[in-house]
């Protein structure tokens, strides 16, 4: 299969998603026909071919036609839903995996009583951040939220590579409970802000560094201009010539310098605009386990509570449980004096003594 440039690959995917047709007239030259458009558009991906196709649109990074396609493609998939079905829901030695992942107090064991698969909703939020200062830059960020636990997960974008996602549900298992979409959005936005803070500070430092260089160059330029005028004024004074024109030019030079420095200062501020561009819902099966704790401590007849935990077939690991006391995700458990299960955090550990 011949190699295609990223723009060529994008053109193929965009044509398919938009329901259009494209034909390669010659290498790097395509005819594109889109639904609702009567006229065929000729696109050139190689600048050297423009001479032979002067009426064609040049499709390249930064071109207006590519920007229109990107905006149109984004509108085509602002909100979509897919399923991941190719997961292994009967792992060998499941109970041993869970015992290895969850840390229990000495003398306490566990046994998996039942396992039930449920589709868990995950939502991938795609954000566009526009940074505006003396230049304009855009950056794309994706934040994935597990809507059962309300946690950020970092492997969702990996599922989009290949053919793991389908448009239909293949497994006959119900959906798990999920937090509301607005709450998931707030969680994703808050996680993103933690990333944007350091990134914005880094960009602002670079903007101020460029600003300081511009200020020094302008100050040097106007200082040289002022010195030249003063030198000429002194020579004119020695010749007995009029001085008013020099005074007016020096005043105008001072006003121009002040104006240029103020303009540079205004460009030294950084503005950031955050926009949610796309939302992708991904339903992935997960095993919901009912786990019974067994008290093997000598002379103990305590009745221990049952736990519900989940096994993620994507990572092949037990998910961290929410501490019943403080809500902190944890895989390490301890018991209070009343045999309640809590995490070993500071506040919970004090109640366990």
Buried (B, 14 or more C-beta within 10 A) or exposed (E): EEEEEEBBEBBBEBBEEBEBEBEEBEEBBBBBBBEEEEEEBBBBBBEEBBEEBEEBBBBBEEBEBBEEBEEEBEEEEEEBBBBBBEBEBEBEEBBEBBBEBBEBBEEBEBEBEEBBBBBBBBBBBBBBBEBBBBEEEEEEBBBBBBBBBBBBBEEBBEBEEEEBBEEEBEBEBEEBEBBEBEEBBEBBBEBBEEEBEEBBEEBBEEBBEBBEEBBEEBEEEBEEBBEEBEEEBEEBEEEEEEEEEBEEBBEEBEEEBEEBBEEBEEBBEBEBEEEBBBBBBBBBBBBBBBBBBEBEEEEEEEEBEEBEBBBBBBEEBBBBBBBBBBEBEBBBBBBBEEBBBBBBBEEBEEBBE
